[in-house]
Amino acid sequence: MQNINEIENLIKLISKLPGLGPKSAKRIVLKLINNRDEIVKPMANTLAQVYKNVTRCGSCGALKSISDGCINCENIKEKFNKICVVEDIADQWSIENSNIFQGYFHILGGTISSVGQRKEDLLINSLIERVKRDKIEEVILATSATVEGQTTAYYIQDSLKNSGVNVTKLAQGLPVGGEIESLDDGTLFSAFKNRSRLNSNSD
């Protein structure tokens, strides 16, 4: 293969995407090069617009347009009394697409782990603020069934113990080691329907 710096750099960048390695990245780059006008040009323009105009909400972690308010935080059509706490935006999208949950979302931006991610890096303090401000009655912890996900859930539970809110977690429908975004609708429905209480607050 010709050693062209621009192509090499593009392959390296694309191979960093989830589920893609160097071989897949090379195929994608060739497809892009062969469709410069149909794909590359509009994609470059769209990526530039996304970089410029789309960001994460500092309160709930959802994606929002810089020019608009956060739809997740500023829902004026309906006021909910539940917040579903997930690790990342892909988890939010999976639950939204299933139409299982009606309420607010709170996207932490990761989990507490021993490798780099600290609780200070997550939107846990803003979750506590939202619970108090919006008079939330139930916080549903929809973190993954991994060690990191469960550690994060227990930390959040402990952080909310004096807030008076009912804290629940997804039930046995969530397999050990499972990630939310990879679950089918039936499994998600079971996990939400059979969620269990983590504290002694009344409904």
N, C-alpha and C positions, 0 to 999 in steps of 0.2 A: 504494500500500500504506500502511496506517495506520502511523504512526510510534510504535510501542510499544517502549519501551526494553528490556523483558525479551525480546521477540521478536528485536529487532535484535542484542542481545548473544548470544542463542542461535545465531542464524544465523552470526555471526562466529566463534563457537567451533566449530561443526560444520564450517564451511568450511575450518578448519585441519586437518581429518582427511585422510589420504592419499586421493587420487583424487577429492576433493570440492571443488567451487567454490561460489560464492555461489548459483547457480541450483539446484544439487543440494541445497544446504543449506536453501534456502527450501522445496523440496518435502518434505524430511524434517521440517522444523519443522511444516509444515501437517499432515502425517501424524500427528505426535505430538500436536498440538493436538486433532485430530479423534478421537484415541484416548487420551484422558487417563487413564482408569481401566485400560484394557487394557495400555497401553505405558508412559506417562509415569510413573505412580506406581511400578510395580515396577522400572522402569529406574532411577529416582532412588534407590530403596532399594538396588538392587544396586550402583550406582556408589558409593554411600556406603560399602557394605561392602568393595568392592574398594579404595577409597582408604584405608580404615582397616586392613584386614587383609592386603593383598597388597603385597609389596615384592620387590626384586631381592636375590639372595644376594650378599653382599659378597665372596665367594670365587670363585664360578664365573659369576655374572651371571644365572643362571636365575631365573625367577619362583618365589616361595615364599610360603607362608602364614606370617604373623608368629608364629602359635601353634605351628607345626610346624617341624621341621628341613628342610633342603634335600634333596629326593629325589635330585637330580642328584649332590650331593656325598656323601650318606650312604646309598648303595645297599648294603643289607645282604644282599640276595639274591645279587648277583653282584659280583665284583670284576674290573674291566677293566684292561687294560694300555695302552689307547689313549685319547687325548683328541682330539676334533674341535673345532677353534677356528673360531668363526663371528663375524660382525660383530654381529648382533642376534638377538633372540628369534624373529622371523619365520623366519630362516634355520634355527634349531634345529627349529622346528615342521615345516618343509618336509622336512628330512632325516629326522626321526622318523617322519613319515607315510609316507615311502617305504620304511621298514624295511630300508634299505640298510646302515646303520651300527649296530654294536653296541658301545657304549663310553660314556665320559663326554663331556659337552659343556662347552665353555668359551665364554661369550658376552662378547665384548670390550666391547660397548656403543658401537660405532662404529669409525671408522678414523682413522689419522693423516692429517691434511689441513692445508693452508695456511690454511683458513678456520675458525678457532676451536678445532677439535678437536686436542688435544695428546696425545702418548703418555702423559703423566702422568694423563690423564683416563680412560684405558683400563685394563682389568684384566690388564695384562701381567705386573706383578710377582707377582700372585697366581697366574698361570699357571705361572710359574717355581717358585713354592713348591709348587704341586700336583704338578708333575712330580717334584720331589724327594721329597715326602712320600709320595705314592702309588705310587712306584716305576714310573712310566710308561715304557713302552718306545717308544711312537710318538706323535708329535704331528702330526695331520693339519691342515694349514692350508686351511680352506675359506672363505677370504675371496673377495670378488668379483673379477672380472677387470678392474676399473677401476684407474686410476692409484693412487688412494688405497688400494684393497684390496691391490694388489701391494706398495706401499710399506710397508704395515703388515705384510704377510707377511714381507718381507725383514728388517724390524726385529726381528720375533719370532725369525726364524731366527738372526739374529746374537746375540740375547739368550740363546739356548739353546745356542750353539755349544760351550760348555764343560760342558754338563750330561750329555753322554753319551747323550742321547736321540736316536732316529732321527726326523728331521723330514722330512715329505713334504708335497706339495701336490696339489691336484686337477689332473687332466690335461686333455687337449685336448677332453674333453666339455664343458668350460666355455667358452662363447664369449667373445671379447674384449668387454669392457664389460658382460658379463652379471652379474646379481645372483642369488644362490642361491635366494631365495624365489620367483623367477619361472620356475625351471627345472622341466621335467617329470621324472617318475621315471626315464625311459630315459636322459635326459641326465645326471642325477645318478648313476645306476648306472655309466655309462661314465666319468664323472669320478672316482669313487671307485675303481673297478676298475683304472684305468690311472694312478693317482696316481704321481708320481715323487719320488725321494729328493732332498733338498736339501743333505744333508751326507754325510760319508763314514763315519758310524758303522755298525757291523754290525747285522744284524737281531737 
